Structures are given as C-alpha cells and as structure tokens.
Amino acid sequence: MVHQHLIHIQWILTTIILIGGTSSDIIFLVTNHPVINQTMYVTYPNLFMLDMSNQADFEFPIDQVMLIHDGLSRYHCNNCGVHSIYRVSLSALPQLTHLILKNNTLRYIHPDAFEYNTRLEKVDLAGNQLSTLNPEATIRHISSLSMLDLSWNEQFDLNRVDLQGTRLMFFTCNHCHTTILNRTTLTSTSRLSQLDLSYNGMERIDDAALVQAKYIQILNVDGNRDLQRLNLISESIKKLSAKECNLGGTLNTSKLPMLEFINVRMNKINWLDEHGFMQNTVLNGVLLDDNLIEKVPYFLLELPLKGMRRLCLDRNPLQPDFQVDAAKDLYAAKKLRNNCLDDAYNLHKFENYLPNINGNAVYKKSPIHYLSSDGLVDLSNRNIVYIEQDYLVDNENVKKVLFDHNHSFDFQQNRVFLKSSSIEGLSLKNCSITTIYETTFKELHNLKYLHLQGNQIQFIRSDSLFKNNPSISFISLANNKLDFIAVLAFQKLEKLEILQLDWNERLSNKANNPFLLSTSLRKLSCRHCRFEWLDAMTLVGLPNLLELDLEHNNIAILDANSLQRTTQLKYLNLHHNHLLAFEPNINQQSHLKTLCLGGSPNFDLEHPKNQVLIDNIQKMMQLDKDCPDQQFSKELDKRYNKVKNETKLHPKIEVASLMNLETSSAETKDDRKDM
C-alpha cells in the first residue's frame, strides 16, 4: 500500500514521486536530464524506477558503467539514442529487474551485457535494429529472464541466435524476420510458455516445432501471409492464433489435446477435420470467420463440449442445405455467437441470411462469373438462392448483370441486393421475386435499365423503391402478379421513359383516378392487363406520353375527354378490348399517328358517337395501317360505303331512329359503369 504522505513534486524537467518529505525517499523518477556522471543518483537510495525516455541524444558510454545504483530496479529510456549495450554498461545495477529500451537505434548487445544483472526479469527492446545481437549471436547470463520483447526489430531471426534463456517464459518478436519454426528453434528456451511471432514472414512451421517446448501454452503467428500449413503437435498448447495467414485445405487439431481456444480467422481453410475436434475435449472457443468453409460444421455443434462458449463462422461462403435450420437453432440454443466479426451487423450474421432451400449461395471470395470485354457478368441459370451484396463491389468494369432464371431466388427484406457504382443494366427475369424493398436497389446508384419480368411481384406500394436510382430510364415488370401500383410509385424518377407492365392480368385501374403520375414517361405498355376505364382522369398524370399500349384489356368506352391531356401521344393500341364506342373527336387528335381499335367484336359502328370515325374514314385508315391487322379499317370502310349508299337512297334520316339509337347506346354505357 502506498504511504498516505505520497506526494508528486513537479520540477522544471523532472517529475519525482517520493514517500515522506525528503529527497532520500524518492522511489519513482521521470526526468529529461541525461546521466552526466555515474553516481548522480546515489544519494537516492530508495530510487526504484528511473525513466529517462525521450532523450534522443543520450547513449551508453563506451566501456564505462552507465550508472551506479545498488537499489534501482527498473530503468526506462524509450525513444533515446542508445545504439549499443556494452559489457559494463549495466554492470553497476545489481538489483535491475526491468530494462525498457523501446524505439532506440540498438544494433549491438554484448554477449555478457547482463552478467551482473542476475535478477533481470523483463527486457523490452521493441522498435530497434537488432538482427543477430552480436557476432557470437548469443546473450548469456539471463537465467532469471522471463519476459523478452524484440518486436519491430525487422531483421531479427530467432533461428540465427542462441538466447540461452532457460527460464524464458514469454518471448515476443512481432514484425521480425523469423521465416521458419522448426524442431531446433526453441531448444534453448525449453520453458517457454508464450510465443508471439506475428507478422514475421513465416513460411513454414514444422509439425514438431513445439515438441521441445513442453510448457508452451500460447502461440501467436498472426499475419504470416506465406504460411500455408499448420498441423502442430503439442501436449501443452491451450491457445493458438494464426489469423490473417494463408492457411488452406483442412484444419486439423487432433494432435493438440489441451487446446482450449483457436483463432484462424482470415485464411483459406475450406474444411474442418471432424475427428480432430473430437480430440479437443476442453475446447471453448473457435474463430473461423472469413475463410472458405462451405458447409456449416454440424458435427462441431453437436459435440458434447460443455465448455464451448464461442464459435464464429461469419464471412464464409456457406452453402444452404436442408440441415441449415436445425444448425441455426442449435447455434442459437448454445449461445455460441460471441465477438464474431459480424456481431454488429445483424443482416450479415450467417444464421440470419443463409437460406435453407436447395440452391447455391454466391460470394465474393469464390466468384463464379466471367466478365466479358463489354462489361457483362452472366449469372443466369445458376440455381442461386443467395448472393453476397459485395459480390461485385470491387469490380468497376461491370456494366450489366444477367441474373435470369435463378428460379428460387427472392430479395430479402432490409438487405441490399448488390453494391456497385458501375452497374447500368440489371436483368432478373424468371426468378421467384415477390417483393421489392426500399433497400433492394439502394446501392446501385448508376442503374439505368431494370428487367424484372417473369416474377411473382404483387404490388408496388412505395414511391421510395427507386429513390437511390436517379438515372433509371427503363423498367419492366411484365408477367408478374401485380394487382396494385401506387399512383406516385414512379413520380420521383425524372429520367424514366419506358415502363412495361404486360401480362399482369390482375392489374386494373379505378374510374376517375389517374393511373400513374410521371412527367418523364414516354412509353407505357400494359398488354393483357385488366384496365376497365379510359376516362378523363386515367392519363392526366402522364402529359408527355408518346406511346400507350393497352392491347387485350377490358376497356369498353373511351370517354370523349380521355385523351385531352396526352397532347404528345402518337401511338395508341386498344386492340382486343371490349370497346363499344370511341368518343374522342378524331379531328382533335392531330398528334396521333397510330390508333388500333380492332379486335373488339361488340364495337358498335351504328352508334352515333362513332360517326366521327366514319366521317373521317381516310384518316382512320391511315391511323390503322400499322396495327396488328387492318380488320377494323376494313369494317369501317364497309360501314362508310353502306352509309354512303343509304344516304343516296334515303337522303332524309328519321329523327326518331337517331333518338332511339342514342338512347340505346346511353343505356349500354350506364350499364357498363354500374358493373
């Protein structure tokens, strides 16, 4: 317990912590003053720790004692200018236990530099320039040393030195240059308990590399990108970390019976040895995130491991199958998700996105596509049921994606379909898409053409489905199961020109209501739909429409004002409807170039309101010439000739007959509206 009179005294460049009130009681001293003579702190007998860090010009004197002190236990000089530790440098510090010389320019340590430091426990020389220590490549007299850190000595190779640390328990050399760990590497450090060799450029670790280290419990070889294989033999190791390496093939832990925890994230492992894990009876944590594992390890979930508390499988190209749901339930029941890579992203967790239906899941890690010279990626007919949203995110040359005929594929709620800044065309014909969500196309900002025909979409209710696709100009929703489209669904798409809704046989419209609002739409097609009305309000929200195709609908009457707002309309196809009368004045539709009215068997050419068609027979024949057949104009011509002949024979038409005909037509129209 620290004495109650512990006080801090701040001098100009020195911080002193002392017990009592006199300088003789100093125990911790942090100073920017260099050692100017060997005995400058002798008058402080209780000095326990001296920190002289950040003196860039300070170095140990050649062949002279650096400091004399019988009680100093800890000496720090980080970020100094020390380049060598000579034989006598620390010889007058017999009680030294901790030597911290991080981030110096140290290149040389005399083999007997610690001969008189018999109590030395910890040496931290990280961030220096050591390679083989000295010409003899050894350090002697470190029998008490338990902790040695040589990290960031980027040329240091453990195989080129002999540390003779018989009690060394913790050795760290991250970002060094040990490329091989073989059976003899750890011979002189047989009591080693923890070995950290991350980011060394390790190429090989022999299976028997740890046999001599019978007390080792922790091995860390993270970030050794050239390390492709790891099948260690050890009766003692408990924790093994080899993340961000290049391990591939099968992970085999059968010869590590005491293994409690293993971290092999970010490798290329594609298979787990089932029998191996059966030998790890004390296993409690397995981190397999970000590998190439395709099958959920059911056997690992089913093992009677009472201590298993953590299993991470995120970011693997897992494939769906009929056992997935059972595995998910077991995973949740055992509460095995614990600090996995996608903990914070609910939609990315494998147990939340992986479908259980037969088919393929497609991932960025294992691409199945070929990119053509014109930027086309064809993923059609692949039986895909899930695709990773980042699948094409790094490929800026992709312009068009074909995803047709993946018959079991559907969009997932709250999940982006694909992310890409370059995709312009997207085709998802004949899949099993039931719903478009506001997030579906959120990350396709350059999308221009969208084909969704041949799916099972039932409604378009939101005007925000395409709010992140401002460049979209073409949408096809043909051959779906649409029965409702919100009036404002496409209003925000200022570049949308073509909308195809053909073969949505339940898609109707309401009388005296606009069908859609869009000032940009030029072509609208809804063949084989269920339109029943074409009145003054139907097209009021489409002022710039050029082409309207409503072939094979249920329209009976075109109201007189139905085309009054579509002053740009050039093409109108009403072929095969249930037309009884065409009320708009044909003489006022000078912009119209094609008008198809054929195929309506009950069209009443006797109706007085259709007389305008007969009176303008030449214009009608011209409008009808590009229609599927010219039967209507032929019938119109017959009626024209008949009326013409009747007029010659009966120049006076009885008023009563006309009144009766108008009354009959009006009743028919009223009946139609009541339906």
Salt bridges, closest charged atoms under 4 A:
GLU59 OE1 - HIS83 NE2 2.88
ASP112 OD1 - ARG140 NE 2.93
ASP112 OD1 - HIS141 NE2 2.85
GLU115 OE1 - ARG87 NH2 3.16
GLU136 OE1 - ARG140 NH1 3.06
ASP206 OD1 - ARG204 NE 2.59
ASP207 OD1 - ARG229 NH1 2.83
GLU244 OE1 - ARG225 NH2 3.28
ASP289 OD2 - ARG265 NE 2.68
ASP290 OD1 - LYS365 NZ 2.24
ASP314 OD1 - ARG337 NH2 2.65
ASP342 OD1 - ARG315 NH2 2.90
ASP343 OD1 - ARG337 NH1 2.81
GLU351 OE2 - ARG337 NE 2.71
ASP390 OD1 - LYS419 NZ 3.80
ASP394 OD2 - LYS364 NZ 2.41
GLU424 OE2 - LYS448 NZ 3.95
GLU443 OE1 - HIS445 NE2 3.66
ASP463 OD2 - LYS492 NZ 3.53
GLU532 OE2 - ARG530 NE 4.00
GLU547 OE2 - LYS523 NZ 3.88
ASP549 OD2 - ARG527 NH1 2.82
GLU551 OE1 - ARG527 NH1 3.40
GLU551 OE2 - HIS552 NE2 3.73
GLU583 OE2 - LYS609 NZ 3.77
GLU583 OE2 - LYS669 NZ 2.91
GLU606 OE1 - ARG639 NH2 2.68
ASP629 OD2 - HIS575 NE2 3.36
GLU635 OE2 - LYS638 NZ 3.98
